Amino acid sequence: MDVEVELSRIIINETSDQQVIVLKERHGPRSFPIVIGIVEIFAIDRRLKGITPPRPMTHDLLDSVIKHLGGKIEKIVINDLRNHTFYARIHLQMNGQTVEIDSRPSDAIALGAASSSPIFVAEHVLKKVCG
């Protein structure tokens, strides 16, 4: 089962390549951090602050391409955790079918922020990171 989460905190450290986002269970107490890159953290941060760049950023471009091809992002799912690495899937609705695309969580979350798509975490992943 997948559990809906939301971005709880964004921790930007401009002197490091590793940034942190904290995902929190939408209807519960569990939360956990994910380390992501600086490009993705700034893309997420800009979107949440409502800042529109003069030209589309990569995640905005991908969202636009999906929409122009008749698709819709249904949800982002952090679906696995192996060897301290998170895995994600982007669920697209295309031509009446759901298509799942493998993705790094940072890119999937940035795309989800660009498209205002819900983010979910698989229950077994939450159990691994939250006990």
N, CA, C and O atoms as a MOPAC input file, in Angstrom:
PM7 MOZYME 1SCF
protein

 N      0.82600 1    -1.17900 1     0.00000 1
 C      0.00000 1     0.00000 1     0.00000 1
 C      0.87800 1     1.25300 1     0.00000 1
 O      1.92100 1     1.29200 1     0.65200 1
 N      0.44800 1     2.26100 1    -0.72900 1
 C      1.18700 1     3.51400 1    -0.79000 1
 C      0.56400 1     4.52700 1     0.15700 1
 O     -0.65700 1     4.59500 1     0.29200 1
 N      1.41400 1     5.31500 1     0.81300 1
 C      0.98200 1     6.31100 1     1.78500 1
 C      1.31100 1     7.69300 1     1.22400 1
 O      2.44200 1     7.94800 1     0.80900 1
 N      0.31900 1     8.58000 1     1.21500 1
 C      0.56300 1     9.92100 1     0.68200 1
 C      1.43900 1    10.71500 1     1.64700 1
 O      1.24300 1    10.68300 1     2.86200 1
 N      2.41200 1    11.42900 1     1.07400 1
 C      3.32100 1    12.26700 1     1.85500 1
 C      3.33300 1    13.66700 1     1.24600 1
 O      2.82500 1    13.89700 1     0.14800 1
 N      3.92800 1    14.58600 1     1.99000 1
 C      4.09400 1    15.94500 1     1.49100 1
 C      5.49700 1    16.42100 1     1.84100 1
 O      6.14200 1    15.89200 1     2.74600 1
 N      5.95200 1    17.42000 1     1.11300 1
 C      7.24900 1    18.00900 1     1.43100 1
 C      7.10300 1    18.78900 1     2.72500 1
 O      6.33800 1    19.75100 1     2.80000 1
 N      7.83000 1    18.37400 1     3.72700 1
 C      7.73100 1    19.00000 1     5.03900 1
 C      8.78700 1    20.08100 1     5.21600 1
 O      8.51000 1    21.15600 1     5.74800 1
 N      9.99200 1    19.78400 1     4.76600 1
 C     11.11000 1    20.73400 1     4.90500 1
 C     12.04500 1    20.60000 1     3.72300 1
 O     12.19500 1    19.52800 1     3.13800 1
 N     12.66300 1    21.70400 1     3.39200 1
 C     13.72800 1    21.72500 1     2.39100 1
 C     14.92500 1    22.36300 1     3.07700 1
 O     14.84500 1    23.48000 1     3.58600 1
 N     16.03600 1    21.63600 1     3.08300 1
 C     17.24100 1    22.13800 1     3.74200 1
 C     18.29900 1    22.34100 1     2.65800 1
 O     18.82700 1    21.38300 1     2.09400 1
 N     18.59500 1    23.61800 1     2.38000 1
 C     19.55000 1    23.96300 1     1.33100 1
 C     20.86400 1    24.36800 1     1.97800 1
 O     20.90300 1    25.23700 1     2.85000 1
 N     21.94100 1    23.72300 1     1.53800 1
 C     23.29400 1    24.04700 1     1.98000 1
 C     24.09600 1    24.34700 1     0.72400 1
 O     24.53600 1    23.42500 1     0.03700 1
 N     24.29000 1    25.61200 1     0.41700 1
 C     24.94500 1    26.00700 1    -0.82900 1
 C     26.41900 1    25.63700 1    -0.89700 1
 O     27.02900 1    25.75000 1    -1.96000 1
 N     27.00400 1    25.19900 1     0.20700 1
 C     28.40600 1    24.80400 1     0.19900 1
 C     28.59200 1    23.30800 1    -0.01400 1
 O     29.71000 1    22.79600 1     0.04500 1
 N     27.47500 1    22.60600 1    -0.26300 1
 C     27.53600 1    21.15200 1    -0.43600 1
 C     26.73400 1    20.74400 1    -1.66200 1
 O     25.78200 1    21.42500 1    -2.04400 1
 N     27.12200 1    19.63000 1    -2.27700 1
 C     26.35900 1    19.07000 1    -3.38800 1
 C     25.16100 1    18.27200 1    -2.89700 1
 O     24.25500 1    17.97500 1    -3.67600 1
 N     25.14400 1    17.92500 1    -1.62900 1
 C     24.05900 1    17.11400 1    -1.07100 1
 C     23.09400 1    17.99100 1    -0.29300 1
 O     23.46300 1    18.64300 1     0.68400 1
 N     21.85000 1    17.99000 1    -0.75000 1
 C     20.78500 1    18.76900 1    -0.12900 1
 C     19.78900 1    17.79200 1     0.48500 1
 O     19.82500 1    16.59900 1     0.18600 1
 N     18.90400 1    18.29100 1     1.34000 1
 C     17.97700 1    17.39400 1     2.03100 1
 C     16.54700 1    17.91600 1     1.89200 1
 O     16.27400 1    19.10200 1     2.07500 1
 N     15.64400 1    16.98600 1     1.56100 1
 C     14.22100 1    17.26300 1     1.66900 1
 C     13.66800 1    16.27900 1     2.69500 1
 O     14.15500 1    15.15600 1     2.82400 1
 N     12.66500 1    16.71100 1     3.40700 1
 C     12.02300 1    15.84400 1     4.38900 1
 C     10.58900 1    15.61200 1     3.91600 1
 O      9.83100 1    16.55500 1     3.69300 1
 N     10.24000 1    14.34700 1     3.77100 1
 C      8.88200 1    13.96400 1     3.41100 1
 C      8.14900 1    13.53500 1     4.67700 1
 O      8.68400 1    12.78400 1     5.49300 1
 N      6.90700 1    14.02600 1     4.83300 1
 C      6.11300 1    13.69900 1     6.01500 1
 C      4.80800 1    13.06200 1     5.57100 1
 O      4.16700 1    13.50600 1     4.61900 1
 N      4.43800 1    12.02500 1     6.27700 1
 C      3.16400 1    11.34900 1     6.04400 1
 C      2.04200 1    12.39300 1     6.14100 1
 O      1.96300 1    13.13700 1     7.11800 1
 N      1.18500 1    12.44000 1     5.13200 1
 C      0.14200 1    13.47400 1     5.06900 1
 C     -0.86800 1    13.34500 1     6.21300 1
 O     -1.30500 1    14.35400 1     6.76500 1
 N     -1.23500 1    12.13500 1     6.56700 1
 C     -2.23200 1    11.92200 1     7.61800 1
 C     -1.65200 1    11.06500 1     8.74400 1
 O     -2.30000 1    10.13600 1     9.22800 1
 N     -0.44200 1    11.38500 1     9.14600 1
 C      0.20900 1    10.62000 1    10.20000 1
 C      1.48700 1    11.29900 1    10.64300 1
 O      1.84600 1    12.35500 1    10.12200 1
 N      2.17800 1    10.70100 1    11.60300 1
 C      3.34200 1    11.34800 1    12.21400 1
 C      4.69000 1    11.03100 1    11.57000 1
 O      5.68100 1    11.69800 1    11.86700 1
 N      4.74700 1    10.02900 1    10.69700 1
 C      6.04900 1     9.58100 1    10.20000 1
 C      6.64500 1    10.57000 1     9.19600 1
 O      5.93600 1    11.15300 1     8.37600 1
 N      7.97300 1    10.74100 1     9.28400 1
 C      8.68800 1    11.57300 1     8.32400 1
 C     10.11100 1    11.04500 1     8.18600 1
 O     10.61600 1    10.34100 1     9.06100 1
 N     10.74800 1    11.39700 1     7.07200 1
 C     12.12100 1    10.94900 1     6.84100 1
 C     12.78600 1    11.85500 1     5.81000 1
 O     12.11100 1    12.46400 1     4.98000 1
 N     14.13400 1    11.94000 1     5.87000 1
 C     14.87100 1    12.77600 1     4.92000 1
 C     15.31700 1    11.98000 1     3.69500 1
 O     15.51000 1    10.76600 1     3.75700 1
 N     15.47300 1    12.68900 1     2.59200 1
 C     16.08600 1    12.14300 1     1.38500 1
 C     17.14400 1    13.14300 1     0.94000 1
 O     16.87400 1    14.34000 1     0.84300 1
 N     18.33800 1    12.65400 1     0.67400 1
 C     19.41700 1    13.50500 1     0.17200 1
 C     19.28300 1    13.59600 1    -1.34400 1
 O     19.17900 1    12.58200 1    -2.03400 1
 N     19.28900 1    14.83800 1    -1.85600 1
 C     19.18200 1    15.04800 1    -3.30300 1
 C     20.22400 1    16.06100 1    -3.74800 1
 O     20.93600 1    16.63300 1    -2.92200 1
 N     20.31100 1    16.27700 1    -5.04400 1
 C     21.28600 1    17.20300 1    -5.61300 1
 C     20.82700 1    18.65200 1    -5.55800 1
 O     19.65600 1    18.94600 1    -5.31600 1
 N     21.77600 1    19.54800 1    -5.78800 1
 C     21.50200 1    20.98000 1    -5.68300 1
 C     20.57400 1    21.47600 1    -6.79700 1
 O     19.75500 1    22.36400 1    -6.55900 1
 N     20.68900 1    20.92200 1    -7.99900 1
 C     19.82000 1    21.34600 1    -9.10300 1
 C     18.36800 1    21.01700 1    -8.78200 1
 O     17.47900 1    21.84800 1    -8.96900 1
 N     18.13300 1    19.80300 1    -8.29900 1
 C     16.77000 1    19.38500 1    -7.97600 1
 C     16.19900 1    20.17400 1    -6.79400 1
 O     15.02100 1    20.53100 1    -6.80200 1
 N     17.02400 1    20.44700 1    -5.78300 1
 C     16.51100 1    21.17600 1    -4.61100 1
 C     16.09000 1    22.58800 1    -5.01000 1
 O     15.07700 1    23.09600 1    -4.53000 1
 N     16.87700 1    23.22700 1    -5.89600 1
 C     16.50700 1    24.57600 1    -6.32800 1
 C     15.25600 1    24.54700 1    -7.21800 1
 O     14.43400 1    25.46100 1    -7.15600 1
 N     15.11000 1    23.50600 1    -8.04100 1
 C     13.90500 1    23.38400 1    -8.87300 1
 C     12.67100 1    23.23800 1    -7.99100 1
 O     11.64800 1    23.87500 1    -8.24400 1
 N     12.76100 1    22.40900 1    -6.96600 1
 C     11.64000 1    22.20400 1    -6.04000 1
 C     11.36500 1    23.49200 1    -5.26300 1
 O     10.21600 1    23.91600 1    -5.13500 1
 N     12.41400 1    24.10000 1    -4.75300 1
 C     12.26900 1    25.31600 1    -3.95400 1
 C     11.62400 1    26.44400 1    -4.76600 1
 O     10.72000 1    27.12000 1    -4.27500 1
 N     12.08100 1    26.64800 1    -5.99400 1
 C     11.50000 1    27.69800 1    -6.85400 1
 C     10.01000 1    27.44900 1    -7.07800 1
 O      9.19900 1    28.37100 1    -6.99000 1
 N      9.65800 1    26.19600 1    -7.36900 1
 C      8.26200 1    25.86900 1    -7.64700 1
 C      7.39600 1    26.13600 1    -6.42400 1
 O      6.31200 1    26.70700 1    -6.54400 1
 N      7.86700 1    25.72600 1    -5.24600 1
 C      7.08300 1    25.91600 1    -4.03000 1
 C      6.93300 1    27.38800 1    -3.66700 1
 O      5.94500 1    27.77800 1    -3.04400 1
 N      7.90900 1    28.20400 1    -4.05400 1
 C      7.83800 1    29.64300 1    -3.78900 1
 C      7.08400 1    30.39400 1    -4.88500 1
 O      6.89100 1    31.60600 1    -4.79300 1
 N      6.65700 1    29.66900 1    -5.92500 1
 C      5.91200 1    30.30400 1    -7.00300 1
 C      6.77200 1    31.11700 1    -7.94700 1
 O      6.25800 1    31.97600 1    -8.66300 1
 N      8.07300 1    30.86400 1    -7.96200 1
 C      8.99300 1    31.59300 1    -8.84000 1
 C      9.03200 1    30.90200 1   -10.19500 1
 O      9.36700 1    29.72100 1   -10.29500 1
 N      8.69000 1    31.64400 1   -11.22700 1
 C      8.71600 1    31.09500 1   -12.57800 1
 C      9.95900 1    31.60900 1   -13.28600 1
 O     10.11200 1    32.81800 1   -13.46100 1
 N     10.85100 1    30.71200 1   -13.69700 1
 C     12.04400 1    31.16300 1   -14.40800 1
 C     11.65300 1    31.69600 1   -15.80000 1
 O     10.60700 1    31.32800 1   -16.33500 1
 N     12.48800 1    32.55100 1   -16.37100 1
 C     12.15200 1    33.11400 1   -17.68500 1
 C     12.07400 1    32.05600 1   -18.79100 1
 O     11.34600 1    32.23000 1   -19.76800 1
 N     12.80900 1    30.98400 1   -18.63800 1
 C     12.76800 1    29.86700 1   -19.58200 1
 C     12.46400 1    28.60600 1   -18.78500 1
 O     12.83000 1    28.52800 1   -17.61300 1
 N     11.80300 1    27.61400 1   -19.38600 1
 C     11.45900 1    26.40600 1   -18.62200 1
 C     12.69800 1    25.64100 1   -18.16100 1
 O     13.64900 1    25.44900 1   -18.91800 1
 N     12.66200 1    25.21800 1   -16.92300 1
 C     13.70800 1    24.34000 1   -16.40000 1
 C     13.38200 1    22.92200 1   -16.86500 1
 O     12.28700 1    22.67600 1   -17.37100 1
 N     14.30600 1    21.99900 1   -16.70100 1
 C     14.14900 1    20.63900 1   -17.20900 1
 C     12.85400 1    19.97900 1   -16.73700 1
 O     12.15800 1    19.34700 1   -17.53100 1
 N     12.52600 1    20.12000 1   -15.45300 1
 C     11.32300 1    19.47000 1   -14.91800 1
 C     10.05000 1    20.12800 1   -15.45100 1
 O      9.04100 1    19.45600 1   -15.66600 1
 N     10.10100 1    21.44800 1   -15.66200 1
 C      8.96700 1    22.14800 1   -16.26500 1
 C      8.80300 1    21.71000 1   -17.72100 1
 O      7.68500 1    21.51500 1   -18.19900 1
 N      9.91900 1    21.56000 1   -18.41000 1
 C      9.90200 1    21.11200 1   -19.80300 1
 C      9.28300 1    19.71800 1   -19.90500 1
 O      8.41600 1    19.48100 1   -20.74600 1
 N      9.72500 1    18.80600 1   -19.05600 1
 C      9.19300 1    17.44400 1   -19.09200 1
 C      7.69300 1    17.43900 1   -18.78700 1
 O      6.93600 1    16.71300 1   -19.43100 1
 N      7.26400 1    18.23300 1   -17.82300 1
 C      5.83600 1    18.33300 1   -17.51800 1
 C      5.07300 1    18.84000 1   -18.73800 1
 O      4.00200 1    18.32200 1   -19.05500 1
 N      5.60500 1    19.83200 1   -19.41500 1
 C      4.95400 1    20.38200 1   -20.60900 1
 C      4.89000 1    19.35600 1   -21.73600 1
 O      3.86900 1    19.25000 1   -22.41500 1
 N      5.95800 1    18.60600 1   -21.94200 1
 C      5.98500 1    17.57800 1   -22.98900 1
 C      4.92000 1    16.51300 1   -22.70400 1
 O      4.17900 1    16.11100 1   -23.60100 1
 N      4.85200 1    16.06500 1   -21.46200 1
 C      3.85700 1    15.05000 1   -21.09000 1
 C      2.44900 1    15.56600 1   -21.38300 1
 O      1.63100 1    14.84800 1   -21.96000 1
 N      2.16600 1    16.80100 1   -20.98800 1
 C      0.83200 1    17.37800 1   -21.21700 1
 C      0.53400 1    17.52900 1   -22.70500 1
 O     -0.57100 1    17.21400 1   -23.14800 1
 N      1.51400 1    18.01100 1   -23.48700 1
 C      1.29100 1    18.21200 1   -24.91700 1
 C      1.14000 1    16.89200 1   -25.68700 1
 O      0.58600 1    16.87600 1   -26.78600 1
 N      1.62400 1    15.80700 1   -25.11900 1
 C      1.44700 1    14.49300 1   -25.73800 1
 C      0.16900 1    13.81500 1   -25.24400 1
 O     -0.08200 1    12.65000 1   -25.55100 1
 N     -0.62900 1    14.54800 1   -24.48100 1
 C     -1.90200 1    14.01700 1   -24.02000 1
 C     -1.82900 1    13.22000 1   -22.73800 1
 O     -2.78500 1    12.53500 1   -22.37500 1
 N     -0.71000 1    13.30100 1   -22.05300 1
 C     -0.55000 1    12.55300 1   -20.81400 1
 C     -0.80600 1    13.39600 1   -19.59100 1
 O     -0.93200 1    14.61800 1   -19.67300 1
 N     -0.88100 1    12.72900 1   -18.45700 1
 C     -1.07700 1    13.40000 1   -17.18200 1
 C     -0.31300 1    12.61700 1   -16.12500 1
 O     -0.37200 1    11.38800 1   -16.08700 1
 N      0.39800 1    13.33000 1   -15.27500 1
 C      1.08800 1    12.67400 1   -14.17100 1
 C      0.05900 1    12.39600 1   -13.08200 1
 O     -0.51900 1    13.32200 1   -12.51200 1
 N     -0.16600 1    11.11400 1   -12.79700 1
 C     -1.12100 1    10.73100 1   -11.75200 1
 C     -0.52400 1    10.90400 1   -10.36800 1
 O     -1.13900 1    11.48200 1    -9.47200 1
 N      0.70500 1    10.38200 1   -10.21200 1
 C      1.34400 1    10.42500 1    -8.90400 1
 C      2.81400 1    10.04900 1    -9.03400 1
 O      3.25500 1     9.47500 1   -10.03000 1
 N      3.54200 1    10.39300 1    -7.99600 1
 C      4.93700 1    10.01500 1    -7.82700 1
 C      4.96400 1     9.01800 1    -6.66900 1
 O      4.33200 1     9.25500 1    -5.64000 1
 N      5.68500 1     7.90900 1    -6.82100 1
 C      5.76100 1     6.91500 1    -5.75300 1
 C      7.22300 1     6.58100 1    -5.45800 1
 O      7.95800 1     6.12200 1    -6.33300 1
 N      7.63000 1     6.81900 1    -4.21000 1
 C      8.93200 1     6.33000 1    -3.73600 1
 C      8.66200 1     4.87100 1    -3.39400 1
 O      8.03300 1     4.56700 1    -2.38100 1
 N      9.14400 1     3.97400 1    -4.24900 1
 C      8.68200 1     2.58200 1    -4.16200 1
 C      9.68200 1     1.59400 1    -3.56700 1
 O      9.33200 1     0.44000 1    -3.32100 1
 N     10.92100 1     2.03000 1    -3.33300 1
 C     11.87500 1     1.06900 1    -2.77300 1
 C     13.03300 1     1.79300 1    -2.11400 1
 O     13.29200 1     2.96700 1    -2.38000 1
 N     13.72700 1     1.06300 1    -1.24500 1
 C     14.94400 1     1.52200 1    -0.57900 1
 C     15.87000 1     0.31800 1    -0.50300 1
 O     15.59200 1    -0.65700 1     0.19500 1
 N     16.98100 1     0.40400 1    -1.23800 1
 C     17.96300 1    -0.67900 1    -1.24700 1
 C     19.36000 1    -0.10200 1    -1.09000 1
 O     19.73600 1     0.82500 1    -1.80800 1
 N     20.13300 1    -0.64700 1    -0.15200 1
 C     21.50300 1    -0.20200 1     0.07400 1
 C     21.58600 1     1.31900 1     0.24600 1
 O     22.45000 1     1.97000 1    -0.34200 1
 N     20.68700 1     1.87200 1     1.05100 1
 C     20.63500 1     3.30600 1     1.37100 1
 C     20.29700 1     4.18400 1     0.16600 1
 O     20.56200 1     5.38600 1     0.18400 1
 N     19.72000 1     3.60000 1    -0.87100 1
 C     19.33100 1     4.34700 1    -2.06600 1
 C     17.82600 1     4.20000 1    -2.27900 1
 O     17.29100 1     3.09200 1    -2.32500 1
 N     17.15500 1     5.35200 1    -2.40900 1
 C     15.72000 1     5.35400 1    -2.67700 1
 C     15.47500 1     5.19700 1    -4.17700 1
 O     16.28400 1     5.61800 1    -5.00300 1
 N     14.34100 1     4.58300 1    -4.50700 1
 C     13.91800 1     4.40200 1    -5.89700 1
 C     12.50600 1     4.96300 1    -6.03600 1
 O     11.72200 1     4.95600 1    -5.08700 1
 N     12.19800 1     5.45000 1    -7.23900 1
 C     10.87900 1     6.05100 1    -7.46000 1
 C     10.32200 1     5.66300 1    -8.81700 1
 O     11.05100 1     5.24200 1    -9.71500 1
 N      9.01400 1     5.81400 1    -8.94100 1
 C      8.30700 1     5.59600 1   -10.20300 1
 C      7.37500 1     6.77600 1   -10.42200 1
 O      6.73200 1     7.26000 1    -9.49100 1
 N      7.31300 1     7.22600 1   -11.65900 1
 C      6.37000 1     8.26000 1   -12.06100 1
 C      5.22100 1     7.54200 1   -12.74300 1
 O      5.43000 1     6.81500 1   -13.71400 1
 N      4.01700 1     7.73900 1   -12.24600 1
 C      2.82800 1     7.10200 1   -12.81800 1
 C      2.14800 1     8.10000 1   -13.74500 1
 O      1.64700 1     9.13400 1   -13.30500 1
 N      2.13700 1     7.77100 1   -15.04800 1
 C      1.52400 1     8.62800 1   -16.05900 1
 C      0.24200 1     8.00000 1   -16.57000 1
 O      0.14200 1     6.77900 1   -16.68300 1
 N     -0.72500 1     8.82700 1   -16.87500 1
 C     -1.93900 1     8.38600 1   -17.54800 1
 C     -1.77500 1     8.77900 1   -19.02100 1
 O     -1.72000 1     9.96100 1   -19.35800 1
 N     -1.69800 1     7.76300 1   -19.89200 1
 C     -1.50300 1     8.00600 1   -21.32500 1
 C     -2.46900 1     7.12500 1   -22.11000 1
 O     -2.45800 1     5.90300 1   -21.96100 1
 N     -3.29200 1     7.73400 1   -22.93500 1
 C     -4.20600 1     6.99300 1   -23.79600 1
 C     -5.04800 1     5.97000 1   -23.03100 1
 O     -5.25400 1     4.85100 1   -23.49900 1
 N     -5.52500 1     6.36300 1   -21.86300 1
 C     -6.37600 1     5.48200 1   -21.07200 1
 C     -5.64000 1     4.40600 1   -20.30300 1
 O     -6.27100 1     3.56300 1   -19.66600 1
 N     -4.32000 1     4.41800 1   -20.34700 1
 C     -3.53000 1     3.41900 1   -19.62200 1
 C     -2.57500 1     4.11500 1   -18.66000 1
 O     -2.15400 1     5.25000 1   -18.88400 1
 N     -2.24300 1     3.40400 1   -17.58000 1
 C     -1.23500 1     3.90700 1   -16.65900 1
 C      0.11600 1     3.35900 1   -17.08200 1
 O      0.28200 1     2.15600 1   -17.28000 1
 N      1.06900 1     4.25600 1   -17.21700 1
 C      2.43900 1     3.89700 1   -17.57900 1
 C      3.32300 1     4.29100 1   -16.40400 1
 O      3.22400 1     5.40800 1   -15.89500 1
 N      4.19300 1     3.37200 1   -15.97100 1
 C      5.11300 1     3.65800 1   -14.87100 1
 C      6.51800 1     3.83500 1   -15.41700 1
 O      7.02200 1     2.99600 1   -16.16300 1
 N      7.15200 1     4.95800 1   -15.02800 1
 C      8.48400 1     5.29300 1   -15.49500 1
 C      9.44300 1     5.28900 1   -14.30300 1
 O      9.18300 1     5.93700 1   -13.28900 1
 N     10.55000 1     4.56000 1   -14.43000 1
 C     11.57500 1     4.53100 1   -13.39000 1
 C     12.23800 1     5.90400 1   -13.30200 1
 O     12.47000 1     6.54900 1   -14.32500 1
 N     12.54100 1     6.35200 1   -12.08500 1
 C     13.12400 1     7.67500 1   -11.90200 1
 C     13.91900 1     7.74100 1   -10.61200 1
 O     13.68300 1     6.97200 1    -9.68000 1
 N     14.86100 1     8.66800 1   -10.56900 1
 C     15.47500 1     9.00000 1    -9.29000 1
 C     14.41800 1     9.75300 1    -8.48700 1
 O     13.66300 1    10.53500 1    -9.06600 1
 N     14.34000 1     9.54600 1    -7.18200 1
 C     13.34000 1    10.26500 1    -6.39100 1
 C     13.44600 1    11.78300 1    -6.52400 1
 O     12.42700 1    12.47300 1    -6.56700 1
 N     14.66200 1    12.30200 1    -6.59000 1
 C     14.82100 1    13.75400 1    -6.69100 1
 C     14.18000 1    14.29700 1    -7.95600 1
 O     13.49300 1    15.31700 1    -7.91100 1
 N     14.39500 1    13.62800 1    -9.09300 1
 C     13.78300 1    14.07300 1   -10.34500 1
 C     12.27300 1    13.89500 1   -10.30100 1
 O     11.53100 1    14.76600 1   -10.75500 1
 N     11.81300 1    12.77700 1    -9.76000 1
 C     10.37400 1    12.52000 1    -9.68200 1
 C      9.68700 1    13.55900 1    -8.80400 1
 O      8.61500 1    14.05200 1    -9.15600 1
 N     10.28600 1    13.89600 1    -7.67200 1
 C      9.69600 1    14.88700 1    -6.76400 1
 C      9.72200 1    16.26900 1    -7.40300 1
 O      8.75400 1    17.02100 1    -7.28100 1
 N     10.81300 1    16.61700 1    -8.08300 1
 C     10.87200 1    17.90900 1    -8.78000 1
 C      9.80400 1    17.97200 1    -9.86800 1
 O      9.15700 1    19.00500 1   -10.03900 1
 N      9.61600 1    16.88600 1   -10.60100 1
 C      8.56800 1    16.83100 1   -11.61800 1
 C      7.19000 1    16.90800 1   -10.96600 1
 O      6.29400 1    17.58500 1   -11.46900 1
 N      7.03100 1    16.21500 1    -9.85000 1
 C      5.77500 1    16.28500 1    -9.11400 1
 C      5.47600 1    17.69800 1    -8.64100 1
 O      4.32500 1    18.13400 1    -8.67300 1
 N      6.50400 1    18.41700 1    -8.20200 1
 C      6.31700 1    19.81500 1    -7.79200 1
 C      5.95000 1    20.67700 1    -8.99200 1
 O      5.11600 1    21.57600 1    -8.87800 1
 N      6.56500 1    20.41100 1   -10.14400 1
 C      6.27200 1    21.17200 1   -11.36400 1
 C      4.84800 1    20.95200 1   -11.83200 1
 O      4.24000 1    21.85200 1   -12.41100 1
 N      4.30400 1    19.76200 1   -11.58900 1
 C      2.97000 1    19.42100 1   -12.08900 1
 C      1.91300 1    19.37400 1   -10.98400 1
 O      0.76100 1    19.02500 1   -11.24200 1
 N      2.29800 1    19.72100 1    -9.76300 1
 C      1.39500 1    19.66200 1    -8.60500 1
 C      0.79000 1    18.27500 1    -8.43300 1
 O     -0.39000 1    18.13700 1    -8.11100 1
 N      1.60400 1    17.25700 1    -8.64900 1
 C      1.16000 1    15.86700 1    -8.52500 1
 C      1.38000 1    15.36000 1    -7.10200 1
 O      2.32900 1    15.78100 1    -6.44000 1
 N      0.51800 1    14.46100 1    -6.62200 1
 C      0.70400 1    13.91700 1    -5.27800 1
 C      1.91100 1    12.97900 1    -5.22100 1
 O      2.28300 1    12.34200 1    -6.20700 1
 N      2.50300 1    12.92000 1    -4.03600 1
 C      3.66800 1    12.07300 1    -3.80000 1
 C      3.27200 1    11.00500 1    -2.78700 1
 O      2.63200 1    11.29900 1    -1.77700 1
 N      3.65900 1     9.76400 1    -3.06900 1
 C      3.36600 1     8.64000 1    -2.18500 1
 C      4.66100 1     7.89700 1    -1.86700 1
 O      5.64400 1     7.99000 1    -2.60200 1
 N      4.64100 1     7.16500 1    -0.76800 1
 C      5.74800 1     6.29800 1    -0.37600 1
 C      5.15700 1     4.92700 1    -0.07200 1
 O      4.14500 1     4.81500 1     0.62100 1
 N      5.79500 1     3.89300 1    -0.59300 1
 C      5.34100 1     2.52900 1    -0.31200 1
 C      5.46200 1     2.26700 1     1.19500 1
 O      6.43000 1     2.68400 1     1.83000 1
 N      4.47700 1     1.57800 1     1.74900 1
 C      4.45000 1     1.29700 1     3.18500 1
 C      5.72300 1     0.58800 1     3.63800 1
 O      6.25200 1     0.90200 1     4.70400 1
 N      6.22500 1    -0.35900 1     2.85000 1
 C      7.43300 1    -1.09100 1     3.28200 1
 C      8.65400 1    -0.16100 1     3.33700 1
 O      9.57700 1    -0.40900 1     4.11300 1
 N      8.67200 1     0.89200 1     2.53400 1
 C      9.76900 1     1.87000 1     2.58300 1
 C      9.63800 1     2.69500 1     3.87800 1
 O     10.62600 1     2.92400 1     4.57500 1
 N      8.43000 1     3.12800 1     4.18300 1
 C      8.20700 1     3.87900 1     5.42600 1
 C      8.61700 1     3.05000 1     6.64800 1
 O      9.20800 1     3.58000 1     7.58900 1
 N      8.30700 1     1.76100 1     6.63100 1
 C      8.68600 1     0.90700 1     7.75700 1
 C     10.20300 1     0.81000 1     7.89000 1
 O     10.72600 1     0.78000 1     9.00400 1
 N     10.91600 1     0.76100 1     6.75500 1
 C     12.38400 1     0.70000 1     6.80000 1
 C     12.98700 1     1.97000 1     7.37800 1
 O     13.92000 1     1.90700 1     8.17900 1
 N     12.45500 1     3.13800 1     6.97300 1
 C     13.08700 1     4.39400 1     7.38400 1
 C     12.54400 1     4.94700 1     8.69800 1
 O     13.21400 1     5.74300 1     9.35600 1
 N     11.33900 1     4.53400 1     9.08600 1
 C     10.71600 1     5.09200 1    10.29000 1
 C     10.54800 1     4.06400 1    11.41000 1
 O     10.16300 1     4.40800 1    12.52800 1
 N     10.83500 1     2.82800 1    11.10300 1
 C     10.71200 1     1.79200 1    12.12900 1
 C      9.36600 1     1.18300 1    12.27100 1
 O      9.17300 1     0.30300 1    13.11000 1

